[in-house]
């Protein structure tokens, strides 16, 4: 990955989605750069980076866009996180409660917590 000095990777995903996010950032006056990641069976993947000083603003811009999409569709906004340091937590995707010791995936839906 050839990342310009002073830039930080903020997003990784399918190339088309990275293009959408890059456009959101451009519309907000945030410059970004991107490059390819090794692809998988489902298509081409890319990374998207912004200046380190713009990281928080880039994330907030994308979150606002996602919130707008939810509101437009009439869907409730939910902001859940799994506390893997606790003895027990619930999955942010399916709300299943599980013990955290040694867990890297939700035992019910398979959500990957390991990254």
Residue pairs with C-beta under 8 A, 6 or more apart in sequence:
1 9
1 35
1 37
1 47
2 35
3 9
3 33
3 35
3 49
4 33
4 49
6 51
6 52
7 33
7 49
7 50
7 51
7 52
8 49
8 50
8 51
8 52
8 55
9 47
9 48
9 49
10 48
10 49
10 50
10 55
10 58
10 59
11 18
11 21
11 47
11 48
11 62
12 18
12 37
12 45
12 46
12 47
12 48
13 45
13 46
14 42
14 43
14 44
14 45
14 46
15 36
15 43
15 44
15 45
15 46
18 34
18 46
18 47
18 48
21 32
21 48
21 62
22 32
22 34
22 48
24 61
24 62
24 65
25 31
25 32
25 48
25 50
25 58
25 61
25 62
26 32
28 57
28 61
30 50
30 54
30 57
30 58
30 61
31 50
31 51
31 54
32 48
32 49
32 50
32 58
33 48
33 49
33 50
34 46
34 47
34 48
34 49
35 46
35 47
36 44
36 45
36 46
37 45
37 46
37 47
38 45
39 45
50 58
67 77
70 76
70 77
71 77
78 92
80 90
80 92
80 95
81 92
82 89
82 90
82 91
82 92
82 100
82 106
82 113
83 89
83 100
84 100
84 103
84 113
85 100
86 100
87 99
87 100
87 101
88 97
88 98
88 99
88 100
89 97
89 98
89 100
90 96
90 97
90 98
91 98
91 106
91 108
91 109
91 111
92 111
93 106
93 109
93 111
94 106
94 108
94 109
94 111
96 106
96 107
96 108
96 109
98 106
98 107
98 108
103 113
104 112
104 113
104 114
105 111
105 112
105 113
105 114
106 113
